[in-house]
Structure formats: structure tokens, C-alpha cells
Amino acid sequence: MNTTRKCLLFVVLVGLTAAMAAAQSWNHDPNSPIGPNRWGFLGGNYNSFATCGSIVGASTSLTEVGKKQTPVDVLPANAITSVLQDIAFRYRDTPFVVENTGHVVEVPYENGSEIRIGPGLPDEYKLLQFHFHAPSEHTIKGKLADAELHLVHQNALGELAVVGVLLQIDNAHPNPLFDTIMFGAPLNSGDHELAGEINARDLLPRSRSYYTYTGSLTTPPCTEGVHWFVMAQAVGISKAAVDRLHLIVSMFPNYGGYPNNNRPVRPLNGRAVLFNRE
């Protein structure tokens, strides 16, 4: 199959799964009948969320159960130190628009920004958007951070690469852009255009060391084959901005006041986590 047909097929599949995800209600409350422990059973007649069904300790008759799901618990002592290439972040400024999608606070990104990762992933991955979860989705030695940033990228073949940045409360050294985004985000679903431009580079840690593994989207339809890069150094944020994010999440439709939007960690199922030191 040629590259053009692959791209067209990917666009069609993404469109269909996005439409089905939008049509099916779901949330992040683990005690809810539409929460993460039940995602694999949702998705209507097409079982479009079946890949989400990697449910620890639960029996399921679904045949399409995800085995390479995200997030995971990162154990630094078990990570394989490898000679990898640093991520080259080539981010430009973008118009400042903040969206409340009903599941995350998201900032869409104008075309022209990218990352390069090699030699295993030599392609350019264009930055599409970034969004936030609170508390974090990835854990380090079983410990959650206060929030997590996901920078979502895509190459010409439609393959996804997501950079995860753990965010930890540090009122002495809070990231000013995180504050600006959270207090500019609408409380209800929709978008809010703010004055000026921003650059996602300002949300990155100084260190470029990272953990990497192959995983999935962390929300339905939990599509696998996503290249994950979790930065080893956390970024400081203010408690007030984290509280604002939790308030926004609690007001999402179908969340019933539940203030968190993180998926619990999934089993590695034999996957290797590699570590690249800057």
C-alpha cells in the first residue's frame, strides 16, 4: 500500500474512532459504570473501545483486548539505559487558544512545530496539540505527580509520538505558562481565545533525559502503537493552578463532580522501558 493510501486510510480510521468516542459517554471515575475500568466494554455495537479492555483481575469475553496500554509505572532501576538520541524540540509560537474538550484542557497548535527523534525514529513529528491530566497518568516508582502534560505529535504516515512531562507542585518556582493556561481555560466545554501567542517549549524541563516505550492513547479508543517519551525531570507548578484544573475537570459533562482525569496505570506485559540520559 503506498504512502498516500496509508495516510488516507489512517485519516478515515481516526475520524471514525473519534466520532464513536464522541458519541459514547465516558469519564475517569473508577467507581463509575462509564469509568476506566469499564471502557473496554463501552463503544456501542462496534466494540470500538475494546482495546481499552486491559483490565487487571477482570474477566472479559472481548477478543480485542489491549496488551500495550498507557500509562505505566516507570521503575528507574528496571529501565534499560540505552544510547539513544536526544529529542530535538523545534517549537514555534502559536496563537493562544485554550479548549475545554469535556475530558481535558487542551491547546491546539498551529502547523510548523515539530520534534525529531533518531536514529530509530528519524521522521519529523508535527506538534498537533498539548493537554493536561491531573493527577499524573504515568507514575515513577508507584508515585503520582500532581499533573501531567501530554504533547501530541504525528508524522506523515499518521504515527503518533507523545511527550509526557510530569508536573509537581512547587510554589517557590511555578511555571508561569501553566498558570496562564489554567486560569484562561473556560469552565464549560468550548474554547477561549486569549491575546498573544505562546510556545510549548516554555513547559519543558531543562533536562532532556527521558524514558521511552511503546504504548497507546490514554483515553478511548486507547489506540496502540504510540511512541511514548516521558521526561525524567518534572516541572514545577503552582497549587492554585492545579486546583483550578481539578475544578474544571469536576465540571466536565458526565463526570458528576469527580475532579480527576487520569487513567490508572496499565501492566507492561513484558514491554521494555528504555532510558536516555542527556
C-alpha positions as CSV (number, residue, x, y, z in Angstrom):
1,M,0.0,0.0,0.0
2,N,1.5,3.3,-1.0
3,T,2.1,6.2,1.4
4,T,-0.8,8.3,0.2
5,R,-3.3,5.4,0.6
6,K,-1.9,4.7,4.1
7,C,-2.4,8.3,5.1
8,L,-6.0,8.4,3.7
9,L,-6.8,5.1,5.5
10,F,-5.4,6.4,8.8
11,V,-7.4,9.7,8.5
12,V,-10.6,7.7,7.9
13,L,-10.0,5.4,10.8
14,V,-9.1,8.2,13.1
15,G,-12.2,10.1,12.1
16,L,-14.4,7.0,12.7
17,T,-12.9,6.2,16.1
18,A,-13.1,9.9,17.2
19,A,-16.7,10.1,16.1
20,M,-17.6,6.9,18.1
21,A,-15.6,8.2,21.1
22,A,-17.6,11.4,21.0
23,A,-20.9,9.5,20.7
24,Q,-20.2,7.2,23.7
25,S,-20.1,8.8,27.1
26,W,-17.2,8.0,29.4
27,N,-15.3,9.5,32.3
28,H,-12.3,8.9,34.6
29,D,-14.2,8.0,37.8
30,P,-13.0,4.4,38.7
31,N,-16.3,3.8,40.5
32,S,-18.5,4.9,37.6
33,P,-20.2,2.4,35.2
34,I,-18.5,4.5,32.4
35,G,-15.2,4.9,34.1
36,P,-11.8,3.5,33.1
37,N,-12.4,0.0,34.5
38,R,-15.4,-0.2,32.1
39,W,-14.0,1.5,29.0
40,G,-13.3,-1.9,27.3
41,F,-17.0,-2.7,27.5
42,L,-18.2,0.6,26.0
43,G,-18.2,1.8,22.4
44,G,-21.6,0.5,21.2
45,N,-22.2,-2.3,18.8
46,Y,-18.8,-1.9,17.2
47,N,-16.8,-2.5,20.5
48,S,-14.8,0.5,19.4
49,F,-13.2,0.8,22.9
50,A,-12.3,-2.9,23.1
51,T,-8.6,-2.1,23.0
52,C,-9.1,-0.2,26.3
53,G,-10.0,-3.5,28.0
54,S,-6.7,-4.4,29.6
55,I,-8.4,-4.7,33.0
56,V,-6.3,-6.2,35.7
57,G,-8.1,-9.0,37.5
58,A,-11.2,-8.8,35.4
59,S,-12.6,-11.5,33.1
60,T,-13.7,-10.4,29.7
61,S,-15.0,-12.1,26.5
62,L,-13.7,-9.4,24.3
63,T,-11.2,-10.6,21.7
64,E,-9.5,-7.2,21.0
65,V,-8.0,-6.5,24.5
66,G,-5.1,-4.1,24.5
67,K,-1.8,-5.5,25.6
68,K,0.4,-2.4,25.1
69,Q,-1.6,0.2,27.0
70,T,-0.6,3.6,28.6
71,P,0.1,4.8,31.2
72,V,2.6,2.6,33.0
73,D,4.6,2.7,36.2
74,V,8.2,3.6,35.4
75,L,10.7,1.9,37.7
76,P,14.1,3.7,37.0
77,A,16.0,0.8,38.4
78,N,14.5,-1.5,35.8
79,A,14.7,0.8,32.9
80,I,17.3,-0.2,30.3
81,T,19.9,2.6,29.9
82,S,20.4,2.9,26.1
83,V,22.4,5.1,23.8
84,L,19.5,7.0,22.2
85,Q,19.3,10.4,20.6
86,D,18.1,13.5,22.5
87,I,14.7,14.8,21.4
88,A,15.2,17.8,19.2
89,F,12.3,20.2,20.0
90,R,11.6,22.7,17.3
91,Y,8.6,24.6,18.6
92,R,7.4,27.9,17.2
93,D,5.0,30.3,18.8
94,T,1.3,29.6,18.3
95,P,-1.9,31.7,18.7
96,F,-3.1,31.3,22.3
97,V,-6.3,29.3,22.3
98,V,-7.4,27.1,25.2
99,E,-10.1,24.5,24.8
100,N,-12.2,22.6,27.3
101,T,-13.0,19.4,25.5
102,G,-15.1,17.8,28.3
103,H,-12.2,15.4,29.1
104,V,-9.0,17.6,29.1
105,V,-7.8,21.2,29.0
106,E,-6.2,21.4,25.5
107,V,-4.2,23.9,23.5
108,P,-4.3,23.3,19.7
109,Y,-1.1,24.1,17.9
110,E,-0.6,25.9,14.6
111,N,1.3,23.9,11.9
112,G,5.1,24.4,11.8
113,S,6.3,23.0,15.1
114,E,7.9,19.5,15.4
115,I,10.2,17.1,17.2
116,R,12.9,14.9,15.7
117,I,13.9,11.7,17.3
118,G,16.5,9.3,15.9
119,P,18.0,7.1,14.7
120,G,15.1,4.8,15.5
121,L,12.5,7.4,14.7
122,P,14.2,9.7,12.2
123,D,10.9,11.3,10.9
124,E,9.6,14.7,11.8
125,Y,6.7,14.5,14.1
126,K,4.4,17.6,13.9
127,L,3.0,19.0,17.1
128,L,-0.8,18.9,16.9
129,Q,-1.8,19.9,20.4
130,F,-1.0,19.6,24.1
131,H,-3.3,18.8,27.0
132,F,-3.2,18.1,30.7
133,H,-4.3,15.4,33.2
134,A,-4.5,15.7,37.0
135,P,-3.1,13.9,38.8
136,S,-0.5,12.4,36.5
137,E,-1.1,9.3,34.5
138,H,2.4,7.9,34.5
139,T,3.9,7.1,37.9
140,I,7.5,6.9,39.0
141,K,8.1,4.0,41.4
142,G,4.4,4.0,42.1
143,K,4.1,7.7,42.9
144,L,1.8,10.1,41.1
145,A,2.8,13.6,40.2
146,D,0.3,16.4,40.7
147,A,-0.4,16.7,37.0
148,E,0.9,15.6,33.6
149,L,1.4,17.4,30.3
150,H,1.0,15.4,27.0
151,L,2.4,16.9,23.8
152,V,0.9,15.0,20.9
153,H,2.8,14.7,17.6
154,Q,2.2,12.9,14.3
155,N,4.4,12.0,11.4
156,A,3.5,11.9,7.7
157,L,2.3,8.3,8.0
158,G,-0.1,9.1,10.8
159,E,2.1,7.5,13.5
160,L,1.8,9.2,16.9
161,A,4.6,10.3,19.3
162,V,3.6,11.7,22.7
163,V,6.0,13.5,25.0
164,G,4.8,13.3,28.7
165,V,6.0,15.9,31.2
166,L,5.3,15.3,34.9
167,L,4.2,18.4,36.8
168,Q,4.8,18.8,40.5
169,I,3.6,21.5,42.9
170,D,6.4,23.9,43.6
171,N,5.0,27.2,44.8
172,A,8.6,28.6,45.0
173,H,9.2,28.0,41.3
174,P,5.9,27.6,39.5
175,N,5.7,27.6,35.7
176,P,4.0,30.8,34.7
177,L,2.6,29.4,31.4
178,F,0.8,26.6,33.2
179,D,-0.9,29.3,35.5
180,T,-1.9,31.4,32.4
181,I,-3.4,28.4,30.6
182,M,-5.4,27.1,33.6
183,F,-6.8,30.5,34.6
184,G,-7.6,31.2,30.9
185,A,-9.4,27.9,30.3
186,P,-13.2,28.0,30.1
187,L,-15.1,26.2,32.9
188,N,-17.6,24.8,30.4
189,S,-16.9,22.9,27.1
190,G,-15.7,25.2,24.4
191,D,-12.7,27.3,23.5
192,H,-11.4,30.6,24.7
193,E,-9.1,32.7,22.5
194,L,-6.6,34.8,24.5
195,A,-4.4,37.6,23.5
196,G,-0.9,37.0,22.1
197,E,1.0,33.8,21.4
198,I,2.6,31.1,23.5
199,N,5.3,28.5,23.0
200,A,5.0,24.9,24.3
201,R,8.8,25.0,24.8
202,D,8.2,27.0,27.9
203,L,6.5,24.0,29.5
204,L,9.5,21.7,29.1
205,P,12.0,20.8,31.8
206,R,15.7,21.8,31.5
207,S,16.9,18.2,31.3
208,R,16.3,16.3,28.1
209,S,16.7,12.9,29.7
210,Y,13.7,10.7,29.1
211,Y,12.1,7.2,29.4
212,T,10.6,5.7,26.3
213,Y,8.4,2.7,25.4
214,T,5.6,1.7,23.0
215,G,2.1,2.3,24.3
216,S,-1.3,3.7,23.5
217,L,-3.6,6.7,23.7
218,T,-4.7,7.1,27.4
219,T,-8.3,7.8,26.5
220,P,-10.8,5.9,24.4
221,P,-10.4,4.3,21.9
222,C,-7.0,3.6,23.5
223,T,-5.3,3.1,20.1
224,E,-2.0,1.3,20.4
225,G,1.3,1.8,18.5
226,V,2.0,5.2,20.1
227,H,5.7,6.1,20.8
228,W,5.9,7.5,24.3
229,F,8.7,9.7,25.7
230,V,8.3,10.5,29.4
231,M,10.7,13.3,30.5
232,A,12.7,12.3,33.6
233,Q,12.7,15.7,35.2
234,A,9.5,17.2,36.5
235,V,8.4,20.8,36.0
236,G,7.2,22.9,39.0
237,I,3.6,24.3,39.0
238,S,1.5,26.3,41.5
239,K,-1.0,24.7,43.7
240,A,-3.6,27.3,42.8
241,A,-3.3,26.3,39.1
242,V,-3.6,22.6,39.9
243,D,-6.7,23.3,42.0
244,R,-8.1,25.2,39.0
245,L,-7.5,22.2,36.8
246,H,-9.3,19.9,39.2
247,L,-12.2,22.4,39.4
248,I,-12.5,22.4,35.6
249,V,-12.4,18.6,35.5
250,S,-15.1,18.3,38.1
251,M,-17.4,20.3,35.8
252,F,-16.9,18.1,32.8
253,P,-20.2,16.6,31.5
254,N,-20.7,13.0,32.7
255,Y,-18.1,13.4,35.5
256,G,-20.6,14.1,38.3
257,G,-18.2,16.3,40.2
258,Y,-15.3,13.9,40.0
259,P,-12.2,16.1,40.0
260,N,-9.6,13.8,38.4
261,N,-8.9,12.9,34.7
262,N,-6.1,10.4,34.9
263,R,-6.2,6.8,33.8
264,P,-4.8,4.2,36.2
265,V,-1.5,2.6,35.2
266,R,-1.7,-0.5,33.0
267,P,0.6,-3.6,33.1
268,L,3.8,-3.5,31.0
269,N,3.1,-7.1,29.8
270,G,6.8,-7.7,29.0
271,R,7.5,-4.3,27.3
272,A,10.9,-2.8,27.9
273,V,11.2,0.8,29.1
274,L,14.4,2.4,27.9
275,F,16.2,5.4,29.5
276,N,18.2,8.0,27.6
277,R,20.4,10.2,29.7
278,E,21.0,13.7,28.3
